[in-house]
Protein backbone atom coordinates (compact mmCIF):
# COMPACT_ATOMS: atom_id res chain seq x y z
CA UNK A 1 0.00 0.00 0.00
CA UNK A 2 1.36 3.41 -0.93
CA UNK A 3 2.20 5.88 1.83
CA UNK A 4 -0.53 8.36 0.92
CA UNK A 5 -3.18 5.61 0.90
CA UNK A 6 -2.03 4.25 4.25
CA UNK A 7 -2.02 7.76 5.72
CA UNK A 8 -5.59 8.28 4.52
CA UNK A 9 -6.70 5.02 6.16
CA UNK A 10 -5.00 6.05 9.39
CA UNK A 11 -6.38 9.60 9.33
CA UNK A 12 -2.92 11.19 9.43
CA UNK A 13 -0.76 13.15 7.01
CA UNK A 14 1.84 11.54 4.76
CA UNK A 15 4.52 13.26 6.86
CA UNK A 16 3.15 11.81 10.10
CA UNK A 17 3.12 8.35 8.58
CA UNK A 18 6.73 8.78 7.44
CA UNK A 19 7.70 9.79 11.00
CA UNK A 20 5.92 6.68 12.32
CA UNK A 21 7.96 4.59 9.85
CA UNK A 22 11.16 6.30 11.03
CA UNK A 23 10.22 5.50 14.66
CA UNK A 24 9.54 1.86 13.76
CA UNK A 25 5.76 1.91 14.24
CA UNK A 26 5.38 0.58 10.69
CA UNK A 27 7.83 -1.18 8.40
CA UNK A 28 8.22 0.19 4.88
CA UNK A 29 9.59 -1.49 1.78
CA UNK A 30 10.17 -0.35 -1.78
CA UNK A 31 7.89 -1.51 -4.58
CA UNK A 32 9.07 -2.42 -8.09
CA UNK A 33 8.99 1.28 -9.05
CA UNK A 34 11.16 2.26 -6.09
CA UNK A 35 8.27 3.88 -4.16
CA UNK A 36 7.97 3.41 -0.42
CA UNK A 37 5.07 1.09 0.50
CA UNK A 38 3.69 -0.49 3.67
CA UNK A 39 1.81 -3.73 4.24
CA UNK A 40 -1.99 -3.26 4.34
CA UNK A 41 -2.46 -5.71 7.21
CA UNK A 42 0.16 -3.89 9.26
CA UNK A 43 -1.65 -0.59 8.56
CA UNK A 44 -4.90 -2.19 9.75
CA UNK A 45 -3.23 -3.35 12.97
CA UNK A 46 -1.84 0.15 13.61
CA UNK A 47 -5.30 1.63 12.94
CA UNK A 48 -6.79 -0.76 15.49
CA UNK A 49 -4.07 -0.01 18.05
CA UNK A 50 -4.40 3.76 17.54
CA UNK A 51 -8.20 3.73 17.76
CA UNK A 52 -9.44 5.16 21.02
CA UNK A 53 -13.22 5.08 20.89
CA UNK A 54 -15.08 6.43 23.88
CA UNK A 55 -16.07 3.77 26.37
CA UNK A 56 -19.62 2.61 26.92
CA UNK A 57 -21.74 4.63 29.32
CA UNK A 58 -21.26 3.62 32.95
CA UNK A 59 -23.21 0.52 33.89
CA UNK A 60 -23.64 -0.62 30.28
CA UNK A 61 -22.49 -4.08 29.22
CA UNK A 62 -23.16 -5.98 26.02
CA UNK A 63 -21.99 -9.03 24.11
CA UNK A 64 -22.03 -7.02 20.87
CA UNK A 65 -18.62 -6.21 19.40
CA UNK A 66 -19.71 -3.77 16.70
CA UNK A 67 -20.52 -0.70 18.78
CA UNK A 68 -20.21 2.96 17.86
CA UNK A 69 -20.36 5.42 20.75
CA UNK A 70 -21.46 8.88 19.71
CA UNK A 71 -23.77 11.85 19.98
CA UNK A 72 -27.20 12.32 18.42
CA UNK A 73 -26.93 14.94 15.67
CA UNK A 74 -30.35 14.63 14.00
CA UNK A 75 -33.77 13.12 14.68
CA UNK A 76 -36.48 12.99 12.03
CA UNK A 77 -39.65 11.56 13.48
CA UNK A 78 -43.26 11.08 12.48
CA UNK A 79 -46.03 9.35 14.40
CA UNK A 80 -44.71 5.83 13.69
CA UNK A 81 -41.05 5.84 12.58
CA UNK A 82 -37.89 7.85 13.27
CA UNK A 83 -34.50 8.33 11.65
CA UNK A 84 -31.78 8.99 14.22
CA UNK A 85 -28.31 10.15 13.20
CA UNK A 86 -25.26 9.75 15.42
CA UNK A 87 -21.77 11.18 14.97
CA UNK A 88 -19.44 8.48 16.27
CA UNK A 89 -15.94 9.91 16.02
CA UNK A 90 -15.33 10.33 12.30
CA UNK A 91 -18.28 8.08 11.43
CA UNK A 92 -21.89 9.04 10.76
CA UNK A 93 -24.29 6.26 11.78
CA UNK A 94 -27.97 6.41 10.85
CA UNK A 95 -30.61 4.21 12.47
CA UNK A 96 -34.26 3.68 11.61
CA UNK A 97 -36.42 2.85 14.61
CA UNK A 98 -39.90 3.37 15.93
CA UNK A 99 -40.85 6.78 17.26
CA UNK A 100 -41.87 4.97 20.43
CA UNK A 101 -38.27 3.75 20.86
CA UNK A 102 -36.94 7.31 20.49
CA UNK A 103 -39.31 8.49 23.23
CA UNK A 104 -38.55 5.52 25.52
CA UNK A 105 -34.80 6.09 25.17
CA UNK A 106 -35.22 9.82 25.76
CA UNK A 107 -33.16 10.60 22.67
CA UNK A 108 -32.70 14.25 21.82
CA UNK A 109 -30.12 16.30 19.96
CA UNK A 110 -26.80 16.04 21.77
CA UNK A 111 -27.72 12.85 23.69
CA UNK A 112 -24.92 10.33 24.12
CA UNK A 113 -25.88 6.98 22.59
CA UNK A 114 -24.38 3.74 21.35
CA UNK A 115 -25.18 2.31 17.91
CA UNK A 116 -24.81 -1.46 17.75
CA UNK A 117 -24.74 -3.38 14.48
CA UNK A 118 -25.35 -7.07 13.92
CA UNK A 119 -22.43 -8.63 12.09
CA UNK A 120 -24.75 -10.58 9.78
CA UNK A 121 -26.04 -7.26 8.41
CA UNK A 122 -22.73 -5.53 7.66
CA UNK A 123 -21.82 -4.97 4.01
CA UNK A 124 -18.11 -5.09 3.16
CA UNK A 125 -16.86 -3.44 -0.05
CA UNK A 126 -13.41 -3.19 -1.62
CA UNK A 127 -12.08 -0.89 -4.32
CA UNK A 128 -10.50 -2.45 -7.39
CA UNK A 129 -7.68 -0.80 -9.28
CA UNK A 130 -8.23 -0.31 -13.02
CA UNK A 131 -7.78 -3.64 -14.82
CA UNK A 132 -7.96 -5.63 -11.54
CA UNK A 133 -11.31 -7.30 -12.10
Short mmCIF file of the C-alpha atoms (twelve columns), coordinates in Angstrom:
data_MODEL
# 
_entry.id   MODEL 
# 
loop_
_atom_site.group_PDB 
_atom_site.id 
_atom_site.type_symbol 
_atom_site.label_atom_id 
_atom_site.label_alt_id 
_atom_site.label_comp_id 
_atom_site.label_asym_id 
_atom_site.label_seq_id 
_atom_site.Cartn_x 
_atom_site.Cartn_y 
_atom_site.Cartn_z 
_atom_site.pdbx_PDB_model_num 
ATOM 1   C CA . UNK A 1   0.000   0.000   0.000   1 
ATOM 2   C CA . UNK A 2   1.358   3.413   -0.934  1 
ATOM 3   C CA . UNK A 3   2.202   5.882   1.833   1 
ATOM 4   C CA . UNK A 4   -0.528  8.362   0.923   1 
ATOM 5   C CA . UNK A 5   -3.184  5.608   0.904   1 
ATOM 6   C CA . UNK A 6   -2.026  4.250   4.246   1 
ATOM 7   C CA . UNK A 7   -2.016  7.763   5.721   1 
ATOM 8   C CA . UNK A 8   -5.592  8.276   4.520   1 
ATOM 9   C CA . UNK A 9   -6.697  5.022   6.159   1 
ATOM 10  C CA . UNK A 10  -5.003  6.047   9.394   1 
ATOM 11  C CA . UNK A 11  -6.376  9.598   9.333   1 
ATOM 12  C CA . UNK A 12  -2.923  11.190  9.434   1 
ATOM 13  C CA . UNK A 13  -0.761  13.152  7.012   1 
ATOM 14  C CA . UNK A 14  1.836   11.538  4.764   1 
ATOM 15  C CA . UNK A 15  4.522   13.265  6.865   1 
ATOM 16  C CA . UNK A 16  3.148   11.814  10.097  1 
ATOM 17  C CA . UNK A 17  3.122   8.353   8.583   1 
ATOM 18  C CA . UNK A 18  6.729   8.777   7.437   1 
ATOM 19  C CA . UNK A 19  7.697   9.787   11.003  1 
ATOM 20  C CA . UNK A 20  5.921   6.684   12.315  1 
ATOM 21  C CA . UNK A 21  7.958   4.594   9.854   1 
ATOM 22  C CA . UNK A 22  11.161  6.304   11.026  1 
ATOM 23  C CA . UNK A 23  10.220  5.496   14.659  1 
ATOM 24  C CA . UNK A 24  9.538   1.857   13.762  1 
ATOM 25  C CA . UNK A 25  5.756   1.914   14.244  1 
ATOM 26  C CA . UNK A 26  5.383   0.583   10.690  1 
ATOM 27  C CA . UNK A 27  7.828   -1.185  8.397   1 
ATOM 28  C CA . UNK A 28  8.219   0.194   4.876   1 
ATOM 29  C CA . UNK A 29  9.591   -1.495  1.782   1 
ATOM 30  C CA . UNK A 30  10.171  -0.350  -1.783  1 
ATOM 31  C CA . UNK A 31  7.887   -1.508  -4.584  1 
ATOM 32  C CA . UNK A 32  9.068   -2.424  -8.090  1 
ATOM 33  C CA . UNK A 33  8.989   1.279   -9.047  1 
ATOM 34  C CA . UNK A 34  11.164  2.261   -6.086  1 
ATOM 35  C CA . UNK A 35  8.274   3.878   -4.159  1 
ATOM 36  C CA . UNK A 36  7.971   3.414   -0.421  1 
ATOM 37  C CA . UNK A 37  5.065   1.090   0.504   1 
ATOM 38  C CA . UNK A 38  3.686   -0.491  3.673   1 
ATOM 39  C CA . UNK A 39  1.815   -3.734  4.244   1 
ATOM 40  C CA . UNK A 40  -1.992  -3.257  4.337   1 
ATOM 41  C CA . UNK A 41  -2.464  -5.706  7.207   1 
ATOM 42  C CA . UNK A 42  0.159   -3.887  9.263   1 
ATOM 43  C CA . UNK A 43  -1.651  -0.591  8.558   1 
ATOM 44  C CA . UNK A 44  -4.900  -2.191  9.751   1 
ATOM 45  C CA . UNK A 45  -3.233  -3.348  12.974  1 
ATOM 46  C CA . UNK A 46  -1.837  0.153   13.612  1 
ATOM 47  C CA . UNK A 47  -5.298  1.626   12.936  1 
ATOM 48  C CA . UNK A 48  -6.793  -0.764  15.489  1 
ATOM 49  C CA . UNK A 49  -4.065  -0.008  18.050  1 
ATOM 50  C CA . UNK A 50  -4.401  3.755   17.544  1 
ATOM 51  C CA . UNK A 51  -8.203  3.728   17.762  1 
ATOM 52  C CA . UNK A 52  -9.442  5.160   21.018  1 
ATOM 53  C CA . UNK A 53  -13.223 5.080   20.888  1 
ATOM 54  C CA . UNK A 54  -15.081 6.426   23.885  1 
ATOM 55  C CA . UNK A 55  -16.073 3.767   26.371  1 
ATOM 56  C CA . UNK A 56  -19.618 2.613   26.916  1 
ATOM 57  C CA . UNK A 57  -21.739 4.633   29.323  1 
ATOM 58  C CA . UNK A 58  -21.259 3.618   32.953  1 
ATOM 59  C CA . UNK A 59  -23.208 0.519   33.885  1 
ATOM 60  C CA . UNK A 60  -23.643 -0.622  30.279  1 
ATOM 61  C CA . UNK A 61  -22.488 -4.078  29.221  1 
ATOM 62  C CA . UNK A 62  -23.158 -5.982  26.019  1 
ATOM 63  C CA . UNK A 63  -21.991 -9.028  24.115  1 
ATOM 64  C CA . UNK A 64  -22.026 -7.021  20.870  1 
ATOM 65  C CA . UNK A 65  -18.622 -6.206  19.399  1 
ATOM 66  C CA . UNK A 66  -19.707 -3.767  16.697  1 
ATOM 67  C CA . UNK A 67  -20.518 -0.698  18.776  1 
ATOM 68  C CA . UNK A 68  -20.206 2.959   17.857  1 
ATOM 69  C CA . UNK A 69  -20.355 5.419   20.755  1 
ATOM 70  C CA . UNK A 70  -21.456 8.879   19.713  1 
ATOM 71  C CA . UNK A 71  -23.771 11.847  19.981  1 
ATOM 72  C CA . UNK A 72  -27.202 12.324  18.425  1 
ATOM 73  C CA . UNK A 73  -26.931 14.944  15.669  1 
ATOM 74  C CA . UNK A 74  -30.347 14.631  13.999  1 
ATOM 75  C CA . UNK A 75  -33.766 13.116  14.683  1 
ATOM 76  C CA . UNK A 76  -36.478 12.986  12.028  1 
ATOM 77  C CA . UNK A 77  -39.645 11.555  13.483  1 
ATOM 78  C CA . UNK A 78  -43.260 11.083  12.475  1 
ATOM 79  C CA . UNK A 79  -46.033 9.349   14.395  1 
ATOM 80  C CA . UNK A 80  -44.706 5.831   13.694  1 
ATOM 81  C CA . UNK A 81  -41.046 5.839   12.585  1 
ATOM 82  C CA . UNK A 82  -37.890 7.846   13.270  1 
ATOM 83  C CA . UNK A 83  -34.503 8.330   11.651  1 
ATOM 84  C CA . UNK A 84  -31.781 8.985   14.225  1 
ATOM 85  C CA . UNK A 85  -28.314 10.152  13.195  1 
ATOM 86  C CA . UNK A 86  -25.256 9.751   15.422  1 
ATOM 87  C CA . UNK A 87  -21.771 11.185  14.975  1 
ATOM 88  C CA . UNK A 88  -19.443 8.479   16.271  1 
ATOM 89  C CA . UNK A 89  -15.939 9.906   16.024  1 
ATOM 90  C CA . UNK A 90  -15.329 10.334  12.298  1 
ATOM 91  C CA . UNK A 91  -18.276 8.083   11.433  1 
ATOM 92  C CA . UNK A 92  -21.894 9.040   10.762  1 
ATOM 93  C CA . UNK A 93  -24.290 6.264   11.779  1 
ATOM 94  C CA . UNK A 94  -27.975 6.409   10.847  1 
ATOM 95  C CA . UNK A 95  -30.612 4.213   12.473  1 
ATOM 96  C CA . UNK A 96  -34.258 3.685   11.613  1 
ATOM 97  C CA . UNK A 97  -36.424 2.850   14.608  1 
ATOM 98  C CA . UNK A 98  -39.896 3.369   15.933  1 
ATOM 99  C CA . UNK A 99  -40.848 6.785   17.262  1 
ATOM 100 C CA . UNK A 100 -41.870 4.969   20.429  1 
ATOM 101 C CA . UNK A 101 -38.268 3.751   20.865  1 
ATOM 102 C CA . UNK A 102 -36.943 7.313   20.489  1 
ATOM 103 C CA . UNK A 103 -39.311 8.492   23.230  1 
ATOM 104 C CA . UNK A 104 -38.545 5.521   25.525  1 
ATOM 105 C CA . UNK A 105 -34.802 6.086   25.166  1 
ATOM 106 C CA . UNK A 106 -35.224 9.816   25.761  1 
ATOM 107 C CA . UNK A 107 -33.158 10.598  22.665  1 
ATOM 108 C CA . UNK A 108 -32.702 14.252  21.822  1 
ATOM 109 C CA . UNK A 109 -30.120 16.304  19.956  1 
ATOM 110 C CA . UNK A 110 -26.797 16.035  21.770  1 
ATOM 111 C CA . UNK A 111 -27.716 12.850  23.687  1 
ATOM 112 C CA . UNK A 112 -24.920 10.330  24.120  1 
ATOM 113 C CA . UNK A 113 -25.878 6.983   22.594  1 
ATOM 114 C CA . UNK A 114 -24.377 3.740   21.352  1 
ATOM 115 C CA . UNK A 115 -25.177 2.306   17.912  1 
ATOM 116 C CA . UNK A 116 -24.812 -1.463  17.752  1 
ATOM 117 C CA . UNK A 117 -24.743 -3.383  14.478  1 
ATOM 118 C CA . UNK A 118 -25.347 -7.067  13.922  1 
ATOM 119 C CA . UNK A 119 -22.431 -8.627  12.086  1 
ATOM 120 C CA . UNK A 120 -24.751 -10.576 9.783   1 
ATOM 121 C CA . UNK A 121 -26.045 -7.262  8.415   1 
ATOM 122 C CA . UNK A 122 -22.733 -5.533  7.664   1 
ATOM 123 C CA . UNK A 123 -21.817 -4.969  4.014   1 
ATOM 124 C CA . UNK A 124 -18.109 -5.092  3.160   1 
ATOM 125 C CA . UNK A 125 -16.856 -3.439  -0.048  1 
ATOM 126 C CA . UNK A 126 -13.410 -3.194  -1.623  1 
ATOM 127 C CA . UNK A 127 -12.079 -0.894  -4.323  1 
ATOM 128 C CA . UNK A 128 -10.501 -2.448  -7.392  1 
ATOM 129 C CA . UNK A 129 -7.677  -0.798  -9.283  1 
ATOM 130 C CA . UNK A 130 -8.234  -0.313  -13.023 1 
ATOM 131 C CA . UNK A 131 -7.776  -3.637  -14.823 1 
ATOM 132 C CA . UNK A 132 -7.956  -5.626  -11.542 1 
ATOM 133 C CA . UNK A 133 -11.308 -7.302  -12.097 1 
# 
